[in-house]
Amino acid sequence: MTRTEIRPGLHYVGVNDRTKTLFEGLWPLPSGVSYNSYLLIDEQVALIDTVDACYTDTFLAKIAEILGERKVDYLIVNHMEPDHSASIAALRRAYPDVKIVGNAKTLPMIEGYYGITEGTVKVNEGDTLCIGKRTLVFYMIPMVHWPETMVTYSPEEQVVFSGDAFGTFGALDGGITDRELDTTRYWDEMYRYYANIVGKYGSPVQKALAKLSSLPVRTICSTHGPVWIDHTEKVIGLYDRMSRYDADPGVVIAYGSMYGNNARLAERIARELARKGVSQIVVYDLSRSHASYVLRDVFKYDTLIVGSPTYNGNLFPPVESLLRDLEHRCIPHRYFGCFGSFTWAGTAVRKLTEFVSAMGWELMGEPIEMKQGYTPEKGDACLPLVDAVAERLGKKS
């Protein structure tokens, strides 16, 4: 039998997806993604969450390999997104007597998605389920990041089954826990996962963290990414920081450029910042770089500089799309600079200043508006912006 035991009686039965290229049809998956599910075996057997429908057969085979002739007594549904719930109907067919446990918002979703209304158990905040020597306690964490989301906690094991909270992109390469894996790449993927999927819901995440803060946690079993044992404090601290929209000093430069003029100005800004001693700079051409990575870095760093040509009397479409993504994440505070270009009628800079005003962010320097082609002399207009950003970051010439 393949070793799946995280600790005695707790088994991993999740799967890796290395074929899907876009998560939710939106976000790149260069290293795949895992769909995590867990078996807790005691006098009764509890299964926590299921997996994407593409992997139902593999999932059921893993359960059968561990349980043999035993049945699954309870299915705990922490989160109803189909990448975690789509195998519910197949599980009920395989184990007809399984009781499906969810809260008042979960159970109607199970009916709506899978037509299941019988054999369910509704739980409320703080309710418990005894499966033998272990007890499961249920805590509601609505809007992290769906309204029905809850976590399941085992006080005897000090394990929290956290749903999508504390998740990351990236398949699991052989290991299951952070003790078995090189976790280096998962930290940036946790940032990207949070920024892409959970980013709008900072306040609900803060409420969830406060609710769970009194629980001793030795292990975090999320639905995506590694099982966290040695890094639980770091993981919780990172989610706390991201949900407060706190960020490191650094500059993200994101621009659109049709014919290279804005690109040259973006490179000039980056170079002048480096000359001032700013070392944490990331530059994105939005025609080539997916917004997924830009959003990640806007959550990591506190300053964003955006450039756009005027296009059909508006912003360049990839720039406009990025700004809408940022608006939807309700980020309350960042420092912002902007630049734009036009040939006969400029609109981009006005749109960018309207954006920063609507977001309530702090505008750094004067917006830079470039008519027609780039020249070094026109590029000099970026120097006040560079000086303002460098001074705020404590850098000097």
C-alpha positions as CSV (number, residue, x, y, z in Angstrom):
1,M,0.0,0.0,0.0
2,T,1.2,3.5,-0.8
3,R,2.1,5.3,2.4
4,T,-0.5,8.0,2.9
5,E,-0.6,8.4,6.7
6,I,0.1,11.9,8.0
7,R,-0.1,10.7,11.5
8,P,-1.7,7.6,13.1
9,G,-5.3,7.4,11.8
10,L,-5.1,10.4,9.5
11,H,-4.6,9.6,5.8
12,Y,-4.1,11.7,2.7
13,V,-6.4,10.7,-0.2
14,G,-6.0,13.8,-2.4
15,V,-4.8,13.9,-6.0
16,N,-2.5,16.0,-8.2
17,D,-3.7,17.7,-11.3
18,R,-0.8,18.3,-13.7
19,T,-3.0,18.7,-16.8
20,K,-5.2,21.7,-16.1
21,T,-3.6,24.9,-17.4
22,L,-5.9,27.5,-15.8
23,F,-7.5,27.3,-12.4
24,E,-11.1,28.4,-12.5
25,G,-10.5,29.0,-16.2
26,L,-8.5,32.1,-15.3
27,W,-5.3,31.6,-13.3
28,P,-2.2,29.9,-14.8
29,L,-1.0,26.6,-13.3
30,P,2.6,26.1,-14.5
31,S,3.2,23.6,-11.7
32,G,-0.3,22.1,-11.5
33,V,-2.5,22.0,-8.4
34,S,-3.5,19.5,-5.8
35,Y,-7.0,18.7,-4.6
36,N,-6.6,17.5,-1.0
37,S,-8.9,15.2,0.9
38,Y,-8.4,13.4,4.2
39,L,-9.6,10.2,5.9
40,L,-9.8,10.2,9.7
41,I,-10.1,6.6,10.9
42,D,-11.4,5.9,14.3
43,E,-14.3,3.8,15.6
44,Q,-16.0,5.5,12.7
45,V,-14.5,6.9,9.5
46,A,-14.8,10.5,8.5
47,L,-13.8,11.8,5.1
48,I,-13.0,15.5,4.8
49,D,-13.9,17.0,1.4
50,T,-13.6,15.3,-2.0
51,V,-11.8,16.1,-5.2
52,D,-12.4,17.4,-8.7
53,A,-14.6,15.2,-10.9
54,C,-11.7,14.5,-13.3
55,Y,-10.1,12.4,-10.6
56,T,-13.0,10.7,-9.0
57,D,-12.0,7.2,-9.9
58,T,-8.4,7.7,-8.6
59,F,-9.9,9.2,-5.4
60,L,-12.3,6.3,-4.7
61,A,-9.5,3.8,-5.4
62,K,-7.3,5.5,-2.8
63,I,-10.0,5.3,-0.2
64,A,-10.8,1.7,-1.0
65,E,-7.1,0.8,-0.8
66,I,-6.9,2.2,2.8
67,L,-10.3,1.1,4.1
68,G,-10.7,-2.3,2.4
69,E,-14.1,-3.5,3.4
70,R,-14.8,-0.7,5.9
71,K,-17.2,2.0,5.0
72,V,-17.1,5.7,5.1
73,D,-19.4,6.8,7.9
74,Y,-19.3,10.6,7.4
75,L,-18.4,13.0,4.7
76,I,-17.5,16.4,6.0
77,V,-18.1,19.1,3.4
78,N,-16.1,22.2,4.4
79,H,-16.4,24.0,1.0
80,M,-18.7,23.5,-2.0
81,E,-16.6,24.6,-4.9
82,P,-16.7,21.8,-7.4
83,D,-12.9,21.2,-7.3
84,H,-13.6,19.9,-3.8
85,S,-17.2,18.7,-3.9
86,A,-17.6,17.2,-7.4
87,S,-17.1,13.6,-6.2
88,I,-19.9,13.8,-3.6
89,A,-22.4,12.0,-5.8
90,A,-19.9,9.2,-6.8
91,L,-18.9,8.8,-3.1
92,R,-22.6,8.3,-2.1
93,R,-23.0,5.7,-4.8
94,A,-19.9,3.9,-3.6
95,Y,-20.9,4.2,0.1
96,P,-24.7,4.5,0.1
97,D,-24.9,4.9,3.9
98,V,-22.5,7.8,4.2
99,K,-23.9,10.7,6.1
100,I,-23.0,14.0,4.5
101,V,-22.2,16.7,7.1
102,G,-22.6,20.4,6.2
103,N,-24.0,23.6,7.5
104,A,-27.2,25.4,6.7
105,K,-25.7,27.1,3.6
106,T,-23.9,23.9,2.4
107,L,-26.8,21.5,2.3
108,P,-28.9,23.5,-0.3
109,M,-25.8,23.8,-2.5
110,I,-25.4,20.0,-2.3
111,E,-29.0,19.6,-3.5
112,G,-28.5,22.3,-6.2
113,Y,-25.3,20.8,-7.6
114,Y,-25.8,17.1,-7.0
115,G,-29.5,16.5,-6.2
116,I,-28.8,15.0,-2.8
117,T,-31.3,15.7,0.0
118,E,-31.3,12.5,2.0
119,G,-28.7,11.3,4.6
120,T,-27.5,14.7,5.5
121,V,-26.5,16.1,8.9
122,K,-26.7,19.9,9.5
123,V,-24.1,21.4,11.9
124,N,-23.9,24.8,13.4
125,E,-21.1,26.9,14.9
126,G,-19.3,24.9,17.6
127,D,-21.2,21.7,17.1
128,T,-19.3,18.5,17.6
129,L,-19.2,15.0,16.1
130,C,-17.7,12.1,18.0
131,I,-16.2,9.4,15.8
132,G,-14.6,7.4,18.7
133,K,-11.5,8.7,20.5
134,R,-11.6,11.8,18.3
135,T,-14.1,14.6,18.2
136,L,-14.6,17.0,15.3
137,V,-15.7,20.6,16.0
138,F,-17.1,22.8,13.3
139,Y,-16.5,26.6,12.9
140,M,-18.1,28.8,10.4
141,I,-15.8,31.0,8.4
142,P,-18.2,32.6,5.8
143,M,-16.7,34.3,2.8
144,V,-13.4,32.7,3.1
145,H,-14.1,32.6,0.3
146,W,-17.7,31.3,-0.3
147,P,-20.6,31.9,2.1
148,E,-20.9,28.3,3.2
149,T,-17.2,27.8,4.1
150,M,-16.4,26.2,7.4
151,V,-13.4,24.5,9.0
152,T,-13.3,21.3,10.9
153,Y,-11.0,20.9,14.0
154,S,-9.8,17.8,15.8
155,P,-8.9,18.9,19.4
156,E,-7.3,15.5,20.2
157,E,-5.0,15.8,17.1
158,Q,-4.8,19.6,17.1
159,V,-5.4,19.4,13.4
160,V,-7.5,22.0,11.5
161,F,-9.0,21.0,8.2
162,S,-9.2,24.4,6.7
163,G,-10.8,24.2,3.3
164,D,-9.3,26.7,0.8
165,A,-7.8,28.7,3.6
166,F,-4.0,28.4,3.8
167,G,-4.0,26.9,0.3
168,T,-1.4,27.3,-2.5
169,F,-1.1,26.6,-6.2
170,G,1.3,23.8,-7.2
171,A,1.0,20.1,-7.3
172,L,2.7,18.0,-4.6
173,D,5.9,16.5,-5.9
174,G,6.1,13.2,-4.1
175,G,5.7,14.4,-0.5
176,I,2.5,15.4,1.2
177,T,3.7,17.3,4.3
178,D,6.1,20.2,4.5
179,R,8.5,17.8,6.2
180,E,8.7,15.8,3.0
181,L,8.9,18.6,0.5
182,D,11.1,21.5,-0.4
183,T,8.6,24.2,0.3
184,T,10.5,27.1,-1.3
185,R,8.3,27.5,-4.4
186,Y,5.0,27.2,-2.4
187,W,5.5,30.6,-0.6
188,D,5.1,32.6,-3.8
189,E,2.4,30.3,-4.9
190,M,0.6,30.9,-1.6
191,Y,0.8,34.7,-2.3
192,R,-0.5,34.2,-5.8
193,Y,-3.3,31.9,-4.7
194,Y,-4.4,34.3,-2.1
195,A,-4.2,37.4,-4.3
196,N,-6.1,35.6,-7.2
197,I,-8.7,33.7,-5.3
198,V,-9.2,35.1,-1.7
199,G,-7.8,38.6,-2.1
200,K,-11.1,40.5,-1.9
201,Y,-12.0,38.9,1.4
202,G,-9.5,40.4,3.8
203,S,-12.1,41.3,6.5
204,P,-13.7,37.8,6.6
205,V,-10.2,36.2,6.7
206,Q,-9.3,38.4,9.7
207,K,-12.5,37.3,11.4
208,A,-11.7,33.7,10.7
209,L,-8.2,34.0,12.1
210,A,-9.5,35.7,15.2
211,K,-12.0,32.9,15.7
212,L,-9.4,30.2,15.3
213,S,-6.6,32.0,17.3
214,S,-7.5,30.3,20.6
215,L,-7.1,26.8,19.1
216,P,-3.8,25.0,19.4
217,V,-2.8,24.0,15.9
218,R,-0.1,21.4,15.2
219,T,-1.2,20.6,11.7
220,I,-3.0,22.5,8.9
221,C,-4.7,20.3,6.3
222,S,-5.7,22.6,3.5
223,T,-7.5,21.6,0.3
224,H,-4.6,22.8,-1.9
225,G,-0.9,22.5,-1.4
226,P,1.2,20.9,1.3
227,V,0.0,19.7,4.7
228,W,1.6,22.2,7.1
229,I,3.3,20.8,10.2
230,D,6.6,22.6,10.7
231,H,5.5,25.9,9.2
232,T,2.0,26.4,10.7
233,E,3.0,29.7,12.4
234,K,4.5,31.1,9.2
235,V,1.4,30.1,7.2
236,I,-1.0,31.7,9.6
237,G,1.2,34.8,9.9
238,L,1.3,35.1,6.1
239,Y,-2.5,34.9,5.8
240,D,-2.8,37.4,8.6
241,R,-0.5,39.8,6.8
242,M,-2.1,39.3,3.4
243,S,-5.6,39.8,4.8
244,R,-4.5,43.1,6.4
245,Y,-3.1,44.1,3.0
246,D,0.3,44.7,4.6
247,A,3.2,44.7,2.1
248,D,7.0,45.0,1.9
249,P,8.7,48.1,0.5
250,G,9.1,47.5,-3.2
251,V,7.9,48.7,-6.6
252,V,5.7,46.9,-9.2
253,I,5.8,48.5,-12.6
254,A,3.1,47.3,-14.9
255,Y,2.6,48.8,-18.4
256,G,1.0,48.4,-21.8
257,S,2.8,49.4,-24.9
258,M,1.7,49.0,-28.5
259,Y,4.8,50.4,-30.3
260,G,7.5,50.4,-27.5
261,N,7.3,54.0,-26.3
262,N,5.7,53.2,-22.9
263,A,8.0,50.2,-22.7
264,R,11.0,52.5,-23.0
265,L,9.6,54.8,-20.3
266,A,8.9,51.9,-18.0
267,E,12.5,50.7,-18.4
268,R,13.7,54.2,-17.7
269,I,11.7,54.5,-14.5
270,A,13.0,51.1,-13.3
271,R,16.6,52.0,-14.1
272,E,16.3,55.4,-12.3
273,L,14.8,53.7,-9.3
274,A,17.7,51.2,-9.2
275,R,20.2,54.1,-9.5
276,K,18.6,55.6,-6.4
277,G,19.2,52.3,-4.5
278,V,15.8,50.7,-4.8
279,S,16.5,47.0,-5.3
280,Q,13.1,45.4,-5.0
281,I,11.6,46.2,-8.5
282,V,9.5,44.0,-10.7
283,V,8.5,45.0,-14.2
284,Y,5.6,43.5,-16.2
285,D,4.6,44.0,-19.8
286,L,0.9,43.4,-19.5
287,S,0.6,42.2,-23.1
288,R,2.9,39.3,-22.2
289,S,2.5,38.8,-18.4
290,H,-0.6,37.3,-16.9
291,A,-2.4,39.5,-14.3
292,S,-2.2,36.6,-11.9
293,Y,1.5,37.4,-11.2
294,V,1.0,41.1,-11.1
295,L,-1.7,40.7,-8.5
296,R,0.5,38.5,-6.5
297,D,3.2,41.2,-6.4
298,V,0.8,44.0,-5.7
299,F,-0.1,42.0,-2.5
300,K,3.7,41.6,-1.8
301,Y,4.9,45.2,-2.4
302,D,3.6,48.6,-1.4
303,T,4.1,50.7,-4.5
304,L,2.5,50.2,-8.0
305,I,3.4,52.3,-11.1
306,V,1.1,51.8,-14.1
307,G,1.6,53.0,-17.6
308,S,-0.9,52.9,-20.5
309,P,-1.2,54.3,-24.0
310,T,-4.5,55.8,-24.9
311,Y,-6.4,53.2,-26.9
312,N,-9.8,54.0,-28.6
313,G,-10.2,56.9,-26.3
314,N,-9.6,54.7,-23.2
315,L,-7.0,52.7,-21.4
316,F,-5.1,50.0,-23.2
317,P,-7.3,46.8,-22.6
318,P,-4.8,44.8,-20.6
319,V,-4.2,47.8,-18.4
320,E,-7.9,48.4,-17.9
321,S,-8.3,44.7,-17.1
322,L,-5.6,44.8,-14.4
323,L,-7.2,47.9,-12.8
324,R,-10.6,46.1,-12.6
325,D,-8.9,43.1,-11.0
326,L,-7.4,45.5,-8.4
327,E,-10.7,47.2,-7.7
328,H,-12.4,43.9,-7.1
329,R,-9.8,43.0,-4.5
330,C,-10.7,46.1,-2.4
331,I,-7.0,46.7,-1.5
332,P,-7.3,49.7,0.9
333,H,-3.8,51.2,0.8
334,R,-1.0,51.4,-1.7
335,Y,1.3,54.0,-3.2
336,F,0.7,54.7,-6.9
337,G,2.4,56.4,-9.8
338,C,1.3,56.5,-13.4
339,F,2.3,57.4,-16.9
340,G,0.8,57.3,-20.3
341,S,1.2,58.2,-24.0
342,F,-0.9,59.4,-26.8
343,T,-0.7,60.6,-30.4
344,W,-3.5,63.1,-30.9
345,A,-5.8,63.0,-27.8
346,G,-4.7,61.8,-24.4
347,T,-7.1,59.9,-22.1
348,A,-5.0,57.2,-20.4
349,V,-3.4,59.4,-17.7
350,R,-6.8,60.9,-16.8
351,K,-8.2,57.4,-16.4
352,L,-5.3,56.3,-14.3
353,T,-5.6,59.3,-11.9
354,E,-9.4,58.6,-11.6
355,F,-8.5,55.0,-10.6
356,V,-6.1,56.1,-7.9
357,S,-8.6,58.6,-6.6
358,A,-11.4,56.0,-6.5
359,M,-9.1,53.5,-4.7
360,G,-8.1,56.1,-2.1
361,W,-4.4,55.3,-2.6
362,E,-1.6,57.9,-2.3
363,L,-0.5,59.3,-5.7
364,M,3.3,59.7,-5.9
365,G,4.7,62.5,-7.9
366,E,3.0,64.0,-11.0
367,P,1.4,61.8,-13.6
368,I,3.6,61.6,-16.7
369,E,1.9,62.1,-20.1
370,M,4.0,61.5,-23.2
371,K,2.9,62.9,-26.6
372,Q,3.9,60.7,-29.5
373,G,7.4,59.0,-29.4
374,Y,9.7,58.5,-26.5
375,T,13.0,60.5,-26.3
376,P,15.5,60.7,-23.4
377,E,14.3,64.3,-22.9
378,K,10.7,63.2,-22.5
379,G,11.8,60.4,-20.3
380,D,13.3,63.0,-17.9
381,A,9.7,63.7,-16.8
382,C,9.9,60.5,-14.7
383,L,12.6,61.9,-12.4
384,P,10.2,63.6,-9.9
385,L,8.2,60.4,-9.6
386,V,11.4,58.4,-9.1
387,D,12.6,60.9,-6.5
388,A,9.3,60.7,-4.6
389,V,9.2,56.9,-4.6
390,A,12.9,56.6,-3.6
391,E,12.5,59.2,-0.8
392,R,9.5,57.4,0.6
393,L,11.5,54.1,0.5
394,G,14.4,55.9,2.4
395,K,16.7,55.8,-0.6
396,K,18.9,58.7,-1.7
397,S,21.1,59.5,-4.7
